[in-house]
């Protein structure tokens, strides 16, 4: 269950830039090392060693994927990037069901109403963290209208958590196939 947490936008961007730089440098070093090693061990002097260079880069990609999952993901310097990834992934899980969510909101289904409120809160935070103010205006109008509708129904408007049961209820209750 994902939960929206407060983040300072400037610190978030600073930390994500730092983690991106670290990941890029490690990848470049691995790609160069593995490519050079492959050419040195398997290549021919003065020959076409493209396939060994490519093999080294592919091995670096695979090694980086393993390093990301097994080591980097849990490092403190990756916390902002991991949070951003989880936030965007949670928002995408709602976006993938948006037709069903909107149908549920029309029917005043509490699960759909809460899901859309979480979506608005998460999207507002994502725009804030990414310094994307261009989308904020239209989101604010839609979010305010939805907030008023929830208040009129007496629903709790504080929805910082994405409850997977809401997703499943909306998926099953408003199948638009």
Secondary structure per residue as TSV (DSSP state, phi and psi in degrees):
chain	resnum	aa	ss	phi	psi
A	1	X	-	360.0	119.4
A	2	X	E	-84.1	143.1
A	3	X	E	-130.0	132.3
A	4	X	-	-70.7	128.9
A	5	X	-	-122.4	150.3
A	6	X	-	-69.1	136.2
A	7	X	-	-136.2	139.4
A	8	X	-	-75.4	123.6
A	9	X	H	-61.4	-42.4
A	10	X	H	-63.3	-44.5
A	11	X	H	-65.1	-40.6
A	12	X	H	-58.2	-50.0
A	13	X	H	-65.0	-38.5
A	14	X	H	-62.2	-45.8
A	15	X	H	-69.3	-37.1
A	16	X	H	-70.5	-36.4
A	17	X	H	-63.2	-42.6
A	18	X	H	-62.5	-47.3
A	19	X	H	-66.2	-36.3
A	20	X	H	-63.2	-42.9
A	21	X	H	-62.9	-44.0
A	22	X	H	-60.8	-47.5
A	23	X	H	-61.9	-43.4
A	24	X	H	-64.0	-42.9
A	25	X	H	-65.6	-43.1
A	26	X	H	-63.1	-42.9
A	27	X	H	-62.7	-46.9
A	28	X	H	-60.1	-43.0
A	29	X	H	-63.4	-44.3
A	30	X	H	-63.5	-44.2
A	31	X	H	-62.3	-44.7
A	32	X	H	-66.7	-43.0
A	33	X	H	-63.8	-49.3
A	34	X	H	-68.6	-36.6
A	35	X	H	-65.4	-45.6
A	36	X	H	-63.1	-41.4
A	37	X	H	-64.3	-42.8
A	38	X	H	-63.5	-42.6
A	39	X	H	-66.6	-42.0
A	40	X	H	-64.0	-40.8
A	41	X	H	-85.3	-35.2
A	42	X	H	-116.0	-16.9
A	43	X	-	-80.9	174.9
A	44	X	-	-116.9	134.9
A	45	X	T	-60.5	127.7
A	46	X	T	75.9	-0.9
A	47	X	S	-92.8	-178.6
A	48	X	-	-81.9	106.9
A	49	X	-	-109.1	21.3
A	50	X	H	-56.2	-45.7
A	51	X	H	-63.3	-32.0
A	52	X	H	-74.6	-37.4
A	53	X	H	-63.1	-45.4
A	54	X	H	-62.7	-41.9
A	55	X	H	-60.5	-39.2
A	56	X	H	-64.8	-39.8
A	57	X	H	-67.5	-43.1
A	58	X	H	-63.0	-41.9
A	59	X	H	-62.3	-37.6
A	60	X	H	-65.3	-39.5
A	61	X	H	-61.9	-46.0
A	62	X	H	-64.7	-41.9
A	63	X	H	-65.4	-39.6
A	64	X	H	-64.5	-39.6
A	65	X	H	-60.8	-43.4
A	66	X	H	-66.2	-44.2
A	67	X	H	-60.8	-41.3
A	68	X	H	-59.7	-49.5
A	69	X	H	-70.5	-42.0
A	70	X	H	-90.8	-24.2
A	71	X	T	-129.4	-57.7
A	72	X	G	-63.3	-39.0
A	73	X	G	-52.9	-35.0
A	74	X	G	-95.4	3.5
A	75	X	S	-77.9	143.7
A	76	X	G	-58.2	-34.6
A	77	X	G	-71.3	-8.8
A	78	X	G	-100.0	-1.4
A	79	X	H	-56.1	-45.1
A	80	X	H	-65.3	-44.1
A	81	X	H	-65.3	-40.7
A	82	X	H	-64.2	-44.2
A	83	X	H	-60.7	-46.2
A	84	X	H	-60.6	-41.4
A	85	X	H	-64.0	-44.3
A	86	X	H	-66.2	-38.7
A	87	X	H	-62.0	-48.6
A	88	X	H	-65.7	-36.7
A	89	X	H	-66.4	-40.9
A	90	X	H	-64.0	-43.5
A	91	X	H	-63.0	-38.0
A	92	X	H	-66.0	-34.3
A	93	X	H	-65.1	-30.6
A	94	X	H	-78.3	-43.0
A	95	X	H	-57.0	-39.2
A	96	X	T	-63.3	-20.4
A	97	X	T	-112.4	16.4
A	98	X	H	-58.1	-35.8
A	99	X	H	-61.9	-43.1
A	100	X	H	-69.2	-37.8
A	101	X	H	-62.1	-47.4
A	102	X	H	-63.0	-38.1
A	103	X	H	-64.2	-40.9
A	104	X	H	-66.1	-38.0
A	105	X	H	-65.1	-41.3
A	106	X	H	-59.2	-36.7
A	107	X	T	-85.1	2.2
A	108	X	T	59.7	35.3
A	109	X	-	-71.7	123.7
A	110	X	H	-57.9	-38.5
A	111	X	H	-64.3	-44.1
A	112	X	H	-66.7	-38.7
A	113	X	H	-63.1	-44.0
A	114	X	H	-67.5	-38.8
A	115	X	H	-62.3	-44.8
A	116	X	H	-67.1	-35.6
A	117	X	H	-65.1	-44.5
A	118	X	H	-58.3	-43.7
A	119	X	H	-59.3	-46.5
A	120	X	H	-62.7	-43.5
A	121	X	H	-64.6	-43.7
A	122	X	H	-66.2	-41.8
A	123	X	H	-65.6	-40.0
A	124	X	H	-62.0	-42.0
A	125	X	H	-67.0	-41.5
A	126	X	H	-61.3	-44.3
A	127	X	H	-61.9	-39.6
A	128	X	H	-65.8	-46.8
A	129	X	H	-65.5	-37.8
A	130	X	T	-86.5	1.7
A	131	X	T	56.3	45.3
A	132	X	-	-108.3	83.9
A	133	X	-	-83.0	-12.2
A	134	X	T	-65.7	-31.6
A	135	X	T	-89.9	-9.4
A	136	X	H	-65.7	-36.5
A	137	X	H	-61.9	-52.4
A	138	X	H	-67.8	-34.0
A	139	X	H	-65.3	-41.4
A	140	X	H	-61.9	-43.7
A	141	X	H	-62.7	-46.3
A	142	X	H	-65.5	-42.7
A	143	X	H	-65.4	-39.7
A	144	X	H	-65.7	-40.6
A	145	X	H	-64.3	-41.3
A	146	X	H	-67.8	-40.2
A	147	X	H	-58.3	-45.0
A	148	X	H	-62.7	-39.6
A	149	X	H	-64.5	-40.7
A	150	X	H	-65.6	-42.3
A	151	X	H	-63.2	-39.4
A	152	X	H	-63.1	-31.0
A	153	X	H	-88.0	-4.6
A	154	X	T	76.1	23.8
A	155	X	-	-88.0	148.7
A	156	X	-	-66.3	124.1
A	157	X	-	-92.0	-7.7
A	158	X	-	-86.1	98.2
A	159	X	-	-127.1	68.5
A	160	X	-	-82.1	-5.7
A	161	X	E	-111.8	143.4
A	162	X	E	-96.0	108.7
A	163	X	-	-90.1	118.1
A	164	X	H	-58.5	-25.2
A	165	X	H	-67.4	-29.5
A	166	X	H	-65.5	-44.2
A	167	X	H	-58.7	-46.3
A	168	X	H	-66.8	-40.6
A	169	X	H	-62.9	-42.1
A	170	X	H	-70.6	-40.1
A	171	X	H	-60.2	-44.2
A	172	X	H	-80.5	-34.6
A	173	X	H	-78.6	-23.2
A	174	X	T	-133.3	47.8
A	175	X	-	-65.5	122.2
A	176	X	-	-104.6	21.3
A	177	X	-	-72.1	360.0
